[in-house]
Amino acid sequence: MATLITPDGTLKVVHPKAGIGKKFTLKEMQSIVEGYVEYVRLQNGGIAVVNEDGKLIGLQCNPRASLTTGYQLVGNVLLCDVSELRLD
């Protein structure tokens, strides 16, 4: 189960367009984070998918995602398990 955290602190459960149990495509992840993706590995084994250029282009700080992950993150953040990502 993937969770989208927006900069205003909103949490939303999201699923790949292909359906529950399928994997997010690169295009889907780029759409969610509004740009190129960067994967941040988390201590719990999960992944935070973020905008690779978010800090450079001045995306809004995401305090809730930052507190949750322990990293200073900006913009939309997709929290998920690596098994939910299509990495090819």
C-alpha positions as a printed NumPy array, in Angstrom:
array([[  0.   ,   0.   ,   0.   ],
       [  1.573,   3.26 ,  -1.163],
       [  0.953,   6.593,   0.511],
       [  1.239,  10.015,  -1.06 ],
       [  2.215,  12.827,   1.313],
       [  1.725,  16.334,  -0.05 ],
       [  3.524,  19.42 ,   1.298],
       [  0.374,  20.551,   3.126],
       [  0.478,  17.308,   5.132],
       [ -2.335,  15.504,   3.331],
       [ -2.03 ,  11.706,   3.306],
       [ -3.635,   9.725,   0.504],
       [ -3.473,   6.006,  -0.244],
       [ -2.633,   5.609,  -3.927],
       [ -2.534,   2.628,  -6.27 ],
       [ -0.932,   2.096,  -9.685],
       [ -3.225,   2.815, -12.63 ],
       [ -2.945,  -0.863, -13.593],
       [ -4.736,  -1.735, -10.351],
       [ -4.214,  -2.922,  -6.807],
       [ -1.345,  -5.391,  -6.554],
       [  0.373,  -4.012,  -9.689],
       [  3.483,  -1.816,  -9.87 ],
       [  3.925,   1.92 , -10.385],
       [  5.481,   2.778, -13.741],
       [  8.15 ,   5.434, -14.138],
       [  5.65 ,   7.736, -15.862],
       [  3.199,   7.352, -12.972],
       [  5.883,   8.17 , -10.417],
       [  7.042,  11.184, -12.466],
       [  3.469,  12.424, -12.577],
       [  3.06 ,  12.008,  -8.81 ],
       [  6.284,  13.863,  -7.898],
       [  5.927,  16.314, -10.804],
       [  9.347,  15.685, -12.342],
       [ 12.26 ,  13.283, -12.5  ],
       [ 12.244,  10.696,  -9.729],
       [ 14.798,   9.966,  -7.062],
       [ 14.542,   6.969,  -4.744],
       [ 15.399,   7.457,  -1.079],
       [ 15.907,   4.175,   0.784],
       [ 14.403,   4.238,   4.246],
       [ 15.572,   2.456,   7.387],
       [ 12.355,   0.421,   7.509],
       [ 13.147,  -1.053,   4.088],
       [ 10.677,   1.165,   2.28 ],
       [ 11.267,   3.709,  -0.448],
       [ 10.434,   7.394,  -0.642],
       [  9.982,   8.526,  -4.239],
       [ 10.733,  12.247,  -4.545],
       [ 11.361,  14.88 ,  -7.206],
       [ 15.066,  14.661,  -8.033],
       [ 15.333,  18.422,  -8.617],
       [ 12.826,  19.457,  -5.959],
       [ 15.216,  21.451,  -3.782],
       [ 16.906,  23.081,  -6.79 ],
       [ 13.617,  24.302,  -8.266],
       [ 12.27 ,  25.465,  -4.914],
       [  9.491,  22.984,  -4.217],
       [  7.704,  23.539,  -0.911],
       [  9.077,  21.759,   2.16 ],
       [  7.16 ,  18.622,   3.12 ],
       [  7.342,  18.601,   6.946],
       [  5.202,  15.493,   7.439],
       [  7.24 ,  13.398,   4.982],
       [ 10.458,  14.767,   6.482],
       [  9.384,  13.816,  10.   ],
       [  8.22 ,  10.381,   8.835],
       [ 11.43 ,   9.542,   6.941],
       [ 14.118,  11.415,   8.846],
       [ 15.215,  13.229,   5.665],
       [ 14.482,  16.812,   4.657],
       [ 12.094,  16.265,   1.74 ],
       [ 10.236,  18.672,  -0.522],
       [  7.253,  18.436,  -2.841],
       [  5.02 ,  15.399,  -3.175],
       [  6.475,  12.241,  -1.621],
       [  5.357,   8.711,  -2.449],
       [  6.082,   6.221,   0.339],
       [  5.979,   2.602,  -0.766],
       [  7.657,  -0.768,  -0.723],
       [ 10.261,  -1.507,  -3.394],
       [  8.026,  -4.372,  -4.575],
       [  5.459,  -1.753,  -5.681],
       [  7.86 ,  -0.111,  -8.153],
       [  8.497,  -1.132, -11.718],
       [ 12.194,  -0.357, -12.041],
       [ 12.813,  -1.419, -15.635]])
